[in-house]
Amino acid sequence: MNEPSFEEDQAELEAIVERLERGEVELEELARLWERGERLCRRLAAELTATQGRIEELARELDAEAPEPRR
């Protein structure tokens, strides 16, 4: 089974937040949704951090490859 995409996890987290904000869930369901939302939030944050690191590394590589400006 494939891992869900970033966008799928984000959509699930948004749906959880909407349900919690409406306040229409029982206490047990609230705890389960909160826990799932926390896991999703951590996974999304980690993926964003990793992506930011890759982008910064690519930017450094491009800067190193760029020719010196003429004077």
Predicted model as a PDB file, atoms N, CA, C, CB and O in Angstrom, pLDDT in the B-factor column:
MODEL        1                                                                  
ATOM      1  N   MET A   1       0.851  -1.185   0.000  1.00 74.00           N  
ATOM      2  CA  MET A   1       0.000   0.000   0.000  1.00 74.00           C  
ATOM      3  C   MET A   1       0.891   1.241   0.000  1.00 74.00           C  
ATOM      4  CB  MET A   1      -0.965   0.002   1.231  1.00 74.00           C  
ATOM      5  O   MET A   1       1.855   1.318   0.762  1.00 74.00           O  
ATOM      6  N   ASN A   2       0.572   2.197  -0.841  1.00 88.00           N  
ATOM      7  CA  ASN A   2       1.348   3.425  -0.949  1.00 88.00           C  
ATOM      8  C   ASN A   2       1.004   4.398   0.162  1.00 88.00           C  
ATOM      9  CB  ASN A   2       1.118   4.076  -2.296  1.00 88.00           C  
ATOM     10  O   ASN A   2      -0.125   4.439   0.652  1.00 88.00           O  
ATOM     11  N   GLU A   3       2.006   5.185   0.552  1.00 90.00           N  
ATOM     12  CA  GLU A   3       1.768   6.266   1.508  1.00 90.00           C  
ATOM     13  C   GLU A   3       0.862   7.303   0.848  1.00 90.00           C  
ATOM     14  CB  GLU A   3       3.117   6.916   1.981  1.00 90.00           C  
ATOM     15  O   GLU A   3       0.978   7.548  -0.352  1.00 90.00           O  
ATOM     16  N   PRO A   4      -0.031   7.908   1.613  1.00 93.00           N  
ATOM     17  CA  PRO A   4      -0.841   8.981   1.032  1.00 93.00           C  
ATOM     18  C   PRO A   4       0.052  10.160   0.630  1.00 93.00           C  
ATOM     19  CB  PRO A   4      -1.933   9.444   2.033  1.00 93.00           C  
ATOM     20  O   PRO A   4       1.107  10.386   1.222  1.00 93.00           O  
ATOM     21  N   SER A   5      -0.381  10.884  -0.358  1.00 95.00           N  
ATOM     22  CA  SER A   5       0.382  12.058  -0.789  1.00 95.00           C  
ATOM     23  C   SER A   5       0.236  13.174   0.247  1.00 95.00           C  
ATOM     24  CB  SER A   5      -0.094  12.544  -2.189  1.00 95.00           C  
ATOM     25  O   SER A   5      -0.632  13.127   1.118  1.00 95.00           O  
ATOM     26  N   PHE A   6       1.096  14.163   0.131  1.00 96.00           N  
ATOM     27  CA  PHE A   6       1.028  15.330   1.003  1.00 96.00           C  
ATOM     28  C   PHE A   6      -0.359  15.948   0.918  1.00 96.00           C  
ATOM     29  CB  PHE A   6       2.111  16.368   0.624  1.00 96.00           C  
ATOM     30  O   PHE A   6      -0.956  16.299   1.936  1.00 96.00           O  
ATOM     31  N   GLU A   7      -0.867  16.077  -0.302  1.00 97.00           N  
ATOM     32  CA  GLU A   7      -2.165  16.706  -0.513  1.00 97.00           C  
ATOM     33  C   GLU A   7      -3.299  15.888   0.107  1.00 97.00           C  
ATOM     34  CB  GLU A   7      -2.416  16.896  -2.003  1.00 97.00           C  
ATOM     35  O   GLU A   7      -4.253  16.453   0.643  1.00 97.00           O  
ATOM     36  N   GLU A   8      -3.196  14.558   0.035  1.00 97.00           N  
ATOM     37  CA  GLU A   8      -4.213  13.710   0.650  1.00 97.00           C  
ATOM     38  C   GLU A   8      -4.198  13.847   2.171  1.00 97.00           C  
ATOM     39  CB  GLU A   8      -3.998  12.247   0.250  1.00 97.00           C  
ATOM     40  O   GLU A   8      -5.249  13.952   2.804  1.00 97.00           O  
ATOM     41  N   ASP A   9      -2.986  13.846   2.756  1.00 97.00           N  
ATOM     42  CA  ASP A   9      -2.873  14.045   4.202  1.00 97.00           C  
ATOM     43  C   ASP A   9      -3.407  15.413   4.611  1.00 97.00           C  
ATOM     44  CB  ASP A   9      -1.415  13.894   4.651  1.00 97.00           C  
ATOM     45  O   ASP A   9      -4.093  15.538   5.625  1.00 97.00           O  
ATOM     46  N   GLN A  10      -3.094  16.429   3.827  1.00 98.00           N  
ATOM     47  CA  GLN A  10      -3.557  17.779   4.134  1.00 98.00           C  
ATOM     48  C   GLN A  10      -5.082  17.854   4.083  1.00 98.00           C  
ATOM     49  CB  GLN A  10      -2.942  18.792   3.157  1.00 98.00           C  
ATOM     50  O   GLN A  10      -5.708  18.469   4.946  1.00 98.00           O  
ATOM     51  N   ALA A  11      -5.672  17.227   3.072  1.00 98.00           N  
ATOM     52  CA  ALA A  11      -7.135  17.224   2.948  1.00 98.00           C  
ATOM     53  C   ALA A  11      -7.775  16.496   4.134  1.00 98.00           C  
ATOM     54  CB  ALA A  11      -7.564  16.560   1.618  1.00 98.00           C  
ATOM     55  O   ALA A  11      -8.798  16.937   4.658  1.00 98.00           O  
ATOM     56  N   GLU A  12      -7.170  15.383   4.553  1.00 98.00           N  
ATOM     57  CA  GLU A  12      -7.707  14.657   5.700  1.00 98.00           C  
ATOM     58  C   GLU A  12      -7.617  15.500   6.966  1.00 98.00           C  
ATOM     59  CB  GLU A  12      -6.961  13.330   5.893  1.00 98.00           C  
ATOM     60  O   GLU A  12      -8.557  15.541   7.760  1.00 98.00           O  
ATOM     61  N   LEU A  13      -6.478  16.176   7.152  1.00 98.00           N  
ATOM     62  CA  LEU A  13      -6.313  17.035   8.323  1.00 98.00           C  
ATOM     63  C   LEU A  13      -7.340  18.164   8.311  1.00 98.00           C  
ATOM     64  CB  LEU A  13      -4.888  17.612   8.371  1.00 98.00           C  
ATOM     65  O   LEU A  13      -7.924  18.478   9.348  1.00 98.00           O  
ATOM     66  N   GLU A  14      -7.563  18.770   7.160  1.00 98.00           N  
ATOM     67  CA  GLU A  14      -8.558  19.837   7.063  1.00 98.00           C  
ATOM     68  C   GLU A  14      -9.956  19.325   7.408  1.00 98.00           C  
ATOM     69  CB  GLU A  14      -8.552  20.441   5.654  1.00 98.00           C  
ATOM     70  O   GLU A  14     -10.727  20.018   8.072  1.00 98.00           O  
ATOM     71  N   ALA A  15     -10.281  18.113   6.959  1.00 97.00           N  
ATOM     72  CA  ALA A  15     -11.598  17.526   7.266  1.00 97.00           C  
ATOM     73  C   ALA A  15     -11.730  17.278   8.771  1.00 97.00           C  
ATOM     74  CB  ALA A  15     -11.806  16.196   6.483  1.00 97.00           C  
ATOM     75  O   ALA A  15     -12.792  17.505   9.350  1.00 97.00           O  
ATOM     76  N   ILE A  16     -10.659  16.817   9.392  1.00 97.00           N  
ATOM     77  CA  ILE A  16     -10.674  16.592  10.843  1.00 97.00           C  
ATOM     78  C   ILE A  16     -10.882  17.905  11.579  1.00 97.00           C  
ATOM     79  CB  ILE A  16      -9.363  15.925  11.309  1.00 97.00           C  
ATOM     80  O   ILE A  16     -11.696  17.982  12.500  1.00 97.00           O  
ATOM     81  N   VAL A  17     -10.153  18.933  11.179  1.00 97.00           N  
ATOM     82  CA  VAL A  17     -10.286  20.239  11.826  1.00 97.00           C  
ATOM     83  C   VAL A  17     -11.717  20.749  11.701  1.00 97.00           C  
ATOM     84  CB  VAL A  17      -9.300  21.255  11.213  1.00 97.00           C  
ATOM     85  O   VAL A  17     -12.282  21.255  12.670  1.00 97.00           O  
ATOM     86  N   GLU A  18     -12.300  20.619  10.523  1.00 96.00           N  
ATOM     87  CA  GLU A  18     -13.684  21.063  10.320  1.00 96.00           C  
ATOM     88  C   GLU A  18     -14.642  20.329  11.255  1.00 96.00           C  
ATOM     89  CB  GLU A  18     -14.107  20.845   8.860  1.00 96.00           C  
ATOM     90  O   GLU A  18     -15.524  20.942  11.856  1.00 96.00           O  
ATOM     91  N   ARG A  19     -14.463  19.015  11.373  1.00 95.00           N  
ATOM     92  CA  ARG A  19     -15.345  18.230  12.268  1.00 95.00           C  
ATOM     93  C   ARG A  19     -15.174  18.673  13.715  1.00 95.00           C  
ATOM     94  CB  ARG A  19     -15.047  16.712  12.143  1.00 95.00           C  
ATOM     95  O   ARG A  19     -16.156  18.816  14.444  1.00 95.00           O  
ATOM     96  N   LEU A  20     -13.938  18.888  14.130  1.00 94.00           N  
ATOM     97  CA  LEU A  20     -13.695  19.302  15.510  1.00 94.00           C  
ATOM     98  C   LEU A  20     -14.256  20.698  15.767  1.00 94.00           C  
ATOM     99  CB  LEU A  20     -12.193  19.269  15.823  1.00 94.00           C  
ATOM    100  O   LEU A  20     -14.810  20.960  16.834  1.00 94.00           O  
ATOM    101  N   GLU A  21     -14.114  21.591  14.792  1.00 95.00           N  
ATOM    102  CA  GLU A  21     -14.632  22.953  14.959  1.00 95.00           C  
ATOM    103  C   GLU A  21     -16.153  22.970  15.063  1.00 95.00           C  
ATOM    104  CB  GLU A  21     -14.184  23.835  13.796  1.00 95.00           C  
ATOM    105  O   GLU A  21     -16.716  23.799  15.778  1.00 95.00           O  
ATOM    106  N   ARG A  22     -16.816  22.067  14.360  1.00 94.00           N  
ATOM    107  CA  ARG A  22     -18.281  22.006  14.442  1.00 94.00           C  
ATOM    108  C   ARG A  22     -18.736  21.492  15.806  1.00 94.00           C  
ATOM    109  CB  ARG A  22     -18.844  21.106  13.329  1.00 94.00           C  
ATOM    110  O   ARG A  22     -19.849  21.781  16.245  1.00 94.00           O  
ATOM    111  N   GLY A  23     -17.875  20.735  16.470  1.00 91.00           N  
ATOM    112  CA  GLY A  23     -18.201  20.242  17.799  1.00 91.00           C  
ATOM    113  C   GLY A  23     -19.293  19.195  17.826  1.00 91.00           C  
ATOM    114  O   GLY A  23     -19.980  19.036  18.835  1.00 91.00           O  
ATOM    115  N   GLU A  24     -19.456  18.490  16.741  1.00 86.00           N  
ATOM    116  CA  GLU A  24     -20.537  17.512  16.639  1.00 86.00           C  
ATOM    117  C   GLU A  24     -20.047  16.083  16.828  1.00 86.00           C  
ATOM    118  CB  GLU A  24     -21.224  17.639  15.298  1.00 86.00           C  
ATOM    119  O   GLU A  24     -20.638  15.156  16.273  1.00 86.00           O  
ATOM    120  N   VAL A  25     -18.975  15.880  17.603  1.00 93.00           N  
ATOM    121  CA  VAL A  25     -18.444  14.533  17.803  1.00 93.00           C  
ATOM    122  C   VAL A  25     -18.476  14.183  19.282  1.00 93.00           C  
ATOM    123  CB  VAL A  25     -17.005  14.417  17.250  1.00 93.00           C  
ATOM    124  O   VAL A  25     -18.336  15.045  20.150  1.00 93.00           O  
ATOM    125  N   GLU A  26     -18.662  12.908  19.541  1.00 95.00           N  
ATOM    126  CA  GLU A  26     -18.645  12.412  20.909  1.00 95.00           C  
ATOM    127  C   GLU A  26     -17.222  12.479  21.448  1.00 95.00           C  
ATOM    128  CB  GLU A  26     -19.195  10.965  20.984  1.00 95.00           C  
ATOM    129  O   GLU A  26     -16.266  12.590  20.680  1.00 95.00           O  
ATOM    130  N   LEU A  27     -17.084  12.410  22.764  1.00 94.00           N  
ATOM    131  CA  LEU A  27     -15.789  12.545  23.417  1.00 94.00           C  
ATOM    132  C   LEU A  27     -14.778  11.523  22.909  1.00 94.00           C  
ATOM    133  CB  LEU A  27     -15.949  12.408  24.913  1.00 94.00           C  
ATOM    134  O   LEU A  27     -13.635  11.880  22.624  1.00 94.00           O  
ATOM    135  N   GLU A  28     -15.176  10.265  22.793  1.00 95.00           N  
ATOM    136  CA  GLU A  28     -14.253   9.228  22.319  1.00 95.00           C  
ATOM    137  C   GLU A  28     -13.796   9.514  20.894  1.00 95.00           C  
ATOM    138  CB  GLU A  28     -14.915   7.843  22.391  1.00 95.00           C  
ATOM    139  O   GLU A  28     -12.613   9.383  20.580  1.00 95.00           O  
ATOM    140  N   GLU A  29     -14.727   9.901  20.038  1.00 96.00           N  
ATOM    141  CA  GLU A  29     -14.398  10.249  18.645  1.00 96.00           C  
ATOM    142  C   GLU A  29     -13.520  11.489  18.604  1.00 96.00           C  
ATOM    143  CB  GLU A  29     -15.684  10.482  17.817  1.00 96.00           C  
ATOM    144  O   GLU A  29     -12.609  11.575  17.781  1.00 96.00           O  
ATOM    145  N   LEU A  30     -13.782  12.448  19.480  1.00 95.00           N  
ATOM    146  CA  LEU A  30     -12.965  13.659  19.537  1.00 95.00           C  
ATOM    147  C   LEU A  30     -11.515  13.298  19.834  1.00 95.00           C  
ATOM    148  CB  LEU A  30     -13.507  14.636  20.603  1.00 95.00           C  
ATOM    149  O   LEU A  30     -10.602  13.813  19.188  1.00 95.00           O  
ATOM    150  N   ALA A  31     -11.298  12.424  20.801  1.00 95.00           N  
ATOM    151  CA  ALA A  31      -9.934  12.020  21.165  1.00 95.00           C  
ATOM    152  C   ALA A  31      -9.259  11.304  19.999  1.00 95.00           C  
ATOM    153  CB  ALA A  31      -9.951  11.107  22.412  1.00 95.00           C  
ATOM    154  O   ALA A  31      -8.084  11.544  19.720  1.00 95.00           O  
ATOM    155  N   ARG A  32      -9.998  10.424  19.316  1.00 97.00           N  
ATOM    156  CA  ARG A  32      -9.434   9.694  18.177  1.00 97.00           C  
ATOM    157  C   ARG A  32      -9.073  10.649  17.044  1.00 97.00           C  
ATOM    158  CB  ARG A  32     -10.425   8.631  17.676  1.00 97.00           C  
ATOM    159  O   ARG A  32      -7.999  10.534  16.453  1.00 97.00           O  
ATOM    160  N   LEU A  33      -9.966  11.591  16.739  1.00 97.00           N  
ATOM    161  CA  LEU A  33      -9.707  12.559  15.676  1.00 97.00           C  
ATOM    162  C   LEU A  33      -8.528  13.466  16.025  1.00 97.00           C  
ATOM    163  CB  LEU A  33     -10.955  13.401  15.411  1.00 97.00           C  
ATOM    164  O   LEU A  33      -7.693  13.769  15.172  1.00 97.00           O  
ATOM    165  N   TRP A  34      -8.469  13.891  17.276  1.00 96.00           N  
ATOM    166  CA  TRP A  34      -7.371  14.766  17.713  1.00 96.00           C  
ATOM    167  C   TRP A  34      -6.036  14.050  17.535  1.00 96.00           C  
ATOM    168  CB  TRP A  34      -7.560  15.195  19.197  1.00 96.00           C  
ATOM    169  O   TRP A  34      -5.070  14.623  17.030  1.00 96.00           O  
ATOM    170  N   GLU A  35      -5.999  12.785  17.959  1.00 98.00           N  
ATOM    171  CA  GLU A  35      -4.764  11.999  17.840  1.00 98.00           C  
ATOM    172  C   GLU A  35      -4.363  11.838  16.373  1.00 98.00           C  
ATOM    173  CB  GLU A  35      -4.938  10.613  18.497  1.00 98.00           C  
ATOM    174  O   GLU A  35      -3.193  12.001  16.026  1.00 98.00           O  
ATOM    175  N   ARG A  36      -5.317  11.523  15.528  1.00 98.00           N  
ATOM    176  CA  ARG A  36      -5.036  11.371  14.093  1.00 98.00           C  
ATOM    177  C   ARG A  36      -4.568  12.707  13.506  1.00 98.00           C  
ATOM    178  CB  ARG A  36      -6.299  10.857  13.334  1.00 98.00           C  
ATOM    179  O   ARG A  36      -3.631  12.742  12.708  1.00 98.00           O  
ATOM    180  N   GLY A  37      -5.208  13.782  13.895  1.00 98.00           N  
ATOM    181  CA  GLY A  37      -4.809  15.099  13.413  1.00 98.00           C  
ATOM    182  C   GLY A  37      -3.392  15.452  13.831  1.00 98.00           C  
ATOM    183  O   GLY A  37      -2.638  16.030  13.048  1.00 98.00           O  
ATOM    184  N   GLU A  38      -3.023  15.108  15.058  1.00 98.00           N  
ATOM    185  CA  GLU A  38      -1.659  15.361  15.531  1.00 98.00           C  
ATOM    186  C   GLU A  38      -0.644  14.594  14.696  1.00 98.00           C  
ATOM    187  CB  GLU A  38      -1.520  14.976  17.010  1.00 98.00           C  
ATOM    188  O   GLU A  38       0.391  15.140  14.313  1.00 98.00           O  
ATOM    189  N   ARG A  39      -0.941  13.319  14.412  1.00 98.00           N  
ATOM    190  CA  ARG A  39      -0.017  12.516  13.590  1.00 98.00           C  
ATOM    191  C   ARG A  39       0.117  13.109  12.194  1.00 98.00           C  
ATOM    192  CB  ARG A  39      -0.502  11.050  13.495  1.00 98.00           C  
ATOM    193  O   ARG A  39       1.219  13.213  11.655  1.00 98.00           O  
ATOM    194  N   LEU A  40      -1.010  13.494  11.617  1.00 98.00           N  
ATOM    195  CA  LEU A  40      -0.963  14.101  10.280  1.00 98.00           C  
ATOM    196  C   LEU A  40      -0.185  15.404  10.292  1.00 98.00           C  
ATOM    197  CB  LEU A  40      -2.377  14.348   9.754  1.00 98.00           C  
ATOM    198  O   LEU A  40       0.624  15.657   9.398  1.00 98.00           O  
ATOM    199  N   CYS A  41      -0.421  16.224  11.289  1.00 98.00           N  
ATOM    200  CA  CYS A  41       0.261  17.513  11.388  1.00 98.00           C  
ATOM    201  C   CYS A  41       1.778  17.318  11.480  1.00 98.00           C  
ATOM    202  CB  CYS A  41      -0.253  18.298  12.612  1.00 98.00           C  
ATOM    203  O   CYS A  41       2.539  18.021  10.815  1.00 98.00           O  
ATOM    204  N   ARG A  42       2.207  16.373  12.297  1.00 98.00           N  
ATOM    205  CA  ARG A  42       3.650  16.105  12.423  1.00 98.00           C  
ATOM    206  C   ARG A  42       4.242  15.607  11.112  1.00 98.00           C  
ATOM    207  CB  ARG A  42       3.908  15.075  13.529  1.00 98.00           C  
ATOM    208  O   ARG A  42       5.329  16.027  10.717  1.00 98.00           O  
ATOM    209  N   ARG A  43       3.513  14.700  10.431  1.00 97.00           N  
ATOM    210  CA  ARG A  43       4.013  14.174   9.157  1.00 97.00           C  
ATOM    211  C   ARG A  43       4.098  15.278   8.109  1.00 97.00           C  
ATOM    212  CB  ARG A  43       3.110  13.036   8.652  1.00 97.00           C  
ATOM    213  O   ARG A  43       5.077  15.358   7.367  1.00 97.00           O  
ATOM    214  N   LEU A  44       3.076  16.130   8.047  1.00 98.00           N  
ATOM    215  CA  LEU A  44       3.088  17.229   7.078  1.00 98.00           C  
ATOM    216  C   LEU A  44       4.214  18.215   7.381  1.00 98.00           C  
ATOM    217  CB  LEU A  44       1.736  17.958   7.079  1.00 98.00           C  
ATOM    218  O   LEU A  44       4.896  18.674   6.464  1.00 98.00           O  
ATOM    219  N   ALA A  45       4.413  18.541   8.646  1.00 98.00           N  
ATOM    220  CA  ALA A  45       5.479  19.471   9.033  1.00 98.00           C  
ATOM    221  C   ALA A  45       6.842  18.891   8.678  1.00 98.00           C  
ATOM    222  CB  ALA A  45       5.410  19.785  10.543  1.00 98.00           C  
ATOM    223  O   ALA A  45       7.715  19.611   8.193  1.00 98.00           O  
ATOM    224  N   ALA A  46       7.030  17.595   8.915  1.00 97.00           N  
ATOM    225  CA  ALA A  46       8.304  16.956   8.591  1.00 97.00           C  
ATOM    226  C   ALA A  46       8.552  16.976   7.085  1.00 97.00           C  
ATOM    227  CB  ALA A  46       8.330  15.510   9.115  1.00 97.00           C  
ATOM    228  O   ALA A  46       9.672  17.220   6.637  1.00 97.00           O  
ATOM    229  N   GLU A  47       7.518  16.722   6.320  1.00 97.00           N  
ATOM    230  CA  GLU A  47       7.665  16.736   4.861  1.00 97.00           C  
ATOM    231  C   GLU A  47       7.975  18.144   4.357  1.00 97.00           C  
ATOM    232  CB  GLU A  47       6.389  16.202   4.187  1.00 97.00           C  
ATOM    233  O   GLU A  47       8.794  18.311   3.454  1.00 97.00           O  
ATOM    234  N   LEU A  48       7.332  19.148   4.927  1.00 97.00           N  
ATOM    235  CA  LEU A  48       7.629  20.537   4.546  1.00 97.00           C  
ATOM    236  C   LEU A  48       9.074  20.905   4.893  1.00 97.00           C  
ATOM    237  CB  LEU A  48       6.656  21.509   5.248  1.00 97.00           C  
ATOM    238  O   LEU A  48       9.761  21.551   4.103  1.00 97.00           O  
ATOM    239  N   THR A  49       9.524  20.494   6.065  1.00 97.00           N  
ATOM    240  CA  THR A  49      10.900  20.782   6.481  1.00 97.00           C  
ATOM    241  C   THR A  49      11.894  20.108   5.544  1.00 97.00           C  
ATOM    242  CB  THR A  49      11.139  20.318   7.930  1.00 97.00           C  
ATOM    243  O   THR A  49      12.881  20.721   5.137  1.00 97.00           O  
ATOM    244  N   ALA A  50      11.636  18.849   5.203  1.00 97.00           N  
ATOM    245  CA  ALA A  50      12.529  18.133   4.288  1.00 97.00           C  
ATOM    246  C   ALA A  50      12.549  18.790   2.917  1.00 97.00           C  
ATOM    247  CB  ALA A  50      12.103  16.668   4.158  1.00 97.00           C  
ATOM    248  O   ALA A  50      13.610  18.926   2.307  1.00 97.00           O  
ATOM    249  N   THR A  51      11.390  19.196   2.433  1.00 96.00           N  
ATOM    250  CA  THR A  51      11.312  19.853   1.131  1.00 96.00           C  
ATOM    251  C   THR A  51      12.043  21.189   1.150  1.00 96.00           C  
ATOM    252  CB  THR A  51       9.851  20.058   0.723  1.00 96.00           C  
ATOM    253  O   THR A  51      12.739  21.531   0.194  1.00 96.00           O  
ATOM    254  N   GLN A  52      11.888  21.940   2.227  1.00 96.00           N  
ATOM    255  CA  GLN A  52      12.599  23.212   2.353  1.00 96.00           C  
ATOM    256  C   GLN A  52      14.107  22.976   2.315  1.00 96.00           C  
ATOM    257  CB  GLN A  52      12.198  23.937   3.660  1.00 96.00           C  
ATOM    258  O   GLN A  52      14.837  23.731   1.674  1.00 96.00           O  
ATOM    259  N   GLY A  53      14.573  21.936   2.996  1.00 96.00           N  
ATOM    260  CA  GLY A  53      16.000  21.610   2.984  1.00 96.00           C  
ATOM    261  C   GLY A  53      16.487  21.279   1.585  1.00 96.00           C  
ATOM    262  O   GLY A  53      17.564  21.716   1.179  1.00 96.00           O  
ATOM    263  N   ARG A  54      15.688  20.499   0.835  1.00 96.00           N  
ATOM    264  CA  ARG A  54      16.085  20.160  -0.543  1.00 96.00           C  
ATOM    265  C   ARG A  54      16.132  21.414  -1.415  1.00 96.00           C  
ATOM    266  CB  ARG A  54      15.107  19.126  -1.152  1.00 96.00           C  
ATOM    267  O   ARG A  54      17.042  21.567  -2.229  1.00 96.00           O  
ATOM    268  N   ILE A  55      15.169  22.299  -1.251  1.00 96.00           N  
ATOM    269  CA  ILE A  55      15.141  23.533  -2.047  1.00 96.00           C  
ATOM    270  C   ILE A  55      16.356  24.398  -1.719  1.00 96.00           C  
ATOM    271  CB  ILE A  55      13.832  24.324  -1.788  1.00 96.00           C  
ATOM    272  O   ILE A  55      16.993  24.944  -2.619  1.00 96.00           O  
ATOM    273  N   GLU A  56      16.671  24.521  -0.442  1.00 95.00           N  
ATOM    274  CA  GLU A  56      17.841  25.317  -0.044  1.00 95.00           C  
ATOM    275  C   GLU A  56      19.125  24.714  -0.604  1.00 95.00           C  
ATOM    276  CB  GLU A  56      17.931  25.415   1.491  1.00 95.00           C  
ATOM    277  O   GLU A  56      20.005  25.448  -1.055  1.00 95.00           O  
ATOM    278  N   GLU A  57      19.244  23.384  -0.582  1.00 95.00           N  
ATOM    279  CA  GLU A  57      20.423  22.717  -1.137  1.00 95.00           C  
ATOM    280  C   GLU A  57      20.519  22.967  -2.643  1.00 95.00           C  
ATOM    281  CB  GLU A  57      20.374  21.200  -0.848  1.00 95.00           C  
ATOM    282  O   GLU A  57      21.601  23.252  -3.155  1.00 95.00           O  
ATOM    283  N   LEU A  58      19.402  22.862  -3.346  1.00 94.00           N  
ATOM    284  CA  LEU A  58      19.409  23.139  -4.786  1.00 94.00           C  
ATOM    285  C   LEU A  58      19.813  24.585  -5.064  1.00 94.00           C  
ATOM    286  CB  LEU A  58      18.024  22.852  -5.395  1.00 94.00           C  
ATOM    287  O   LEU A  58      20.562  24.853  -6.003  1.00 94.00           O  
ATOM    288  N   ALA A  59      19.323  25.508  -4.255  1.00 93.00           N  
ATOM    289  CA  ALA A  59      19.673  26.920  -4.436  1.00 93.00           C  
ATOM    290  C   ALA A  59      21.174  27.122  -4.228  1.00 93.00           C  
ATOM    291  CB  ALA A  59      18.868  27.812  -3.456  1.00 93.00           C  
ATOM    292  O   ALA A  59      21.806  27.871  -4.974  1.00 93.00           O  
ATOM    293  N   ARG A  60      21.749  26.459  -3.221  1.00 92.00           N  
ATOM    294  CA  ARG A  60      23.202  26.575  -2.997  1.00 92.00           C  
ATOM    295  C   ARG A  60      23.978  26.009  -4.174  1.00 92.00           C  
ATOM    296  CB  ARG A  60      23.615  25.848  -1.702  1.00 92.00           C  
ATOM    297  O   ARG A  60      24.971  26.592  -4.608  1.00 92.00           O  
ATOM    298  N   GLU A  61      23.523  24.869  -4.694  1.00 91.00           N  
ATOM    299  CA  GLU A  61      24.193  24.269  -5.849  1.00 91.00           C  
ATOM    300  C   GLU A  61      24.125  25.190  -7.063  1.00 91.00           C  
ATOM    301  CB  GLU A  61      23.565  22.910  -6.185  1.00 91.00           C  
ATOM    302  O   GLU A  61      25.112  25.356  -7.779  1.00 91.00           O  
ATOM    303  N   LEU A  62      22.962  25.787  -7.291  1.00 90.00           N  
ATOM    304  CA  LEU A  62      22.826  26.702  -8.428  1.00 90.00           C  
ATOM    305  C   LEU A  62      23.703  27.937  -8.244  1.00 90.00           C  
ATOM    306  CB  LEU A  62      21.360  27.121  -8.608  1.00 90.00           C  
ATOM    307  O   LEU A  62      24.304  28.418  -9.205  1.00 90.00           O  
ATOM    308  N   ASP A  63      23.781  28.451  -7.023  1.00 88.00           N  
ATOM    309  CA  ASP A  63      24.641  29.602  -6.749  1.00 88.00           C  
ATOM    310  C   ASP A  63      26.109  29.252  -7.009  1.00 88.00           C  
ATOM    311  CB  ASP A  63      24.454  30.080  -5.293  1.00 88.00           C  
ATOM    312  O   ASP A  63      26.862  30.069  -7.539  1.00 88.00           O  
ATOM    313  N   ALA A  64      26.507  28.037  -6.634  1.00 88.00           N  
ATOM    314  CA  ALA A  64      27.896  27.609  -6.833  1.00 88.00           C  
ATOM    315  C   ALA A  64      28.211  27.436  -8.307  1.00 88.00           C  
ATOM    316  CB  ALA A  64      28.168  26.302  -6.089  1.00 88.00           C  
ATOM    317  O   ALA A  64      29.349  27.653  -8.723  1.00 88.00           O  
ATOM    318  N   GLU A  65      27.232  27.053  -9.098  1.00 86.00           N  
ATOM    319  CA  GLU A  65      27.424  26.826 -10.545  1.00 86.00           C  
ATOM    320  C   GLU A  65      27.304  28.109 -11.348  1.00 86.00           C  
ATOM    321  CB  GLU A  65      26.410  25.811 -11.060  1.00 86.00           C  
ATOM    322  O   GLU A  65      27.753  28.159 -12.493  1.00 86.00           O  
ATOM    323  N   ALA A  66      26.714  29.138 -10.780  1.00 78.00           N  
ATOM    324  CA  ALA A  66      26.485  30.381 -11.530  1.00 78.00           C  
ATOM    325  C   ALA A  66      27.818  31.051 -11.845  1.00 78.00           C  
ATOM    326  CB  ALA A  66      25.570  31.350 -10.729  1.00 78.00           C  
ATOM    327  O   ALA A  66      28.711  31.100 -10.999  1.00 78.00           O  
ATOM    328  N   PRO A  67      27.948  31.566 -13.067  1.00 79.00           N  
ATOM    329  CA  PRO A  67      29.192  32.268 -13.421  1.00 79.00           C  
ATOM    330  C   PRO A  67      29.324  33.564 -12.633  1.00 79.00           C  
ATOM    331  CB  PRO A  67      29.238  32.564 -14.935  1.00 79.00           C  
ATOM    332  O   PRO A  67      28.336  34.184 -12.240  1.00 79.00           O  
ATOM    333  N   GLU A  68      30.563  33.948 -12.417  1.00 74.00           N  
ATOM    334  CA  GLU A  68      30.839  35.217 -11.739  1.00 74.00           C  
ATOM    335  C   GLU A  68      30.289  36.372 -12.578  1.00 74.00           C  
ATOM    336  CB  GLU A  68      32.371  35.396 -11.493  1.00 74.00           C  
ATOM    337  O   GLU A  68      30.430  36.350 -13.801  1.00 74.00           O  
ATOM    338  N   PRO A  69      29.675  37.368 -11.967  1.00 72.00           N  
ATOM    339  CA  PRO A  69      29.188  38.514 -12.752  1.00 72.00           C  
ATOM    340  C   PRO A  69      30.354  39.327 -13.295  1.00 72.00           C  
ATOM    341  CB  PRO A  69      28.273  39.414 -11.895  1.00 72.00           C  
ATOM    342  O   PRO A  69      31.386  39.479 -12.642  1.00 72.00           O  
ATOM    343  N   ARG A  70      30.168  39.842 -14.500  1.00 72.00           N  
ATOM    344  CA  ARG A  70      31.210  40.687 -15.112  1.00 72.00           C  
ATOM    345  C   ARG A  70      31.216  42.055 -14.469  1.00 72.00           C  
ATOM    346  CB  ARG A  70      30.994  40.819 -16.634  1.00 72.00           C  
ATOM    347  O   ARG A  70      30.177  42.571 -14.059  1.00 72.00           O  
ATOM    348  N   ARG A  71      32.379  42.626 -14.389  1.00 71.00           N  
ATOM    349  CA  ARG A  71      32.514  43.959 -13.809  1.00 71.00           C  
ATOM    350  C   ARG A  71      32.876  44.965 -14.852  1.00 71.00           C  
ATOM    351  CB  ARG A  71      33.546  43.969 -12.714  1.00 71.00           C  
ATOM    352  O   ARG A  71      33.031  46.146 -14.543  1.00 71.00           O  
TER     353      ARG A  71                                                      
ENDMDL                                                                          
END                                                                             
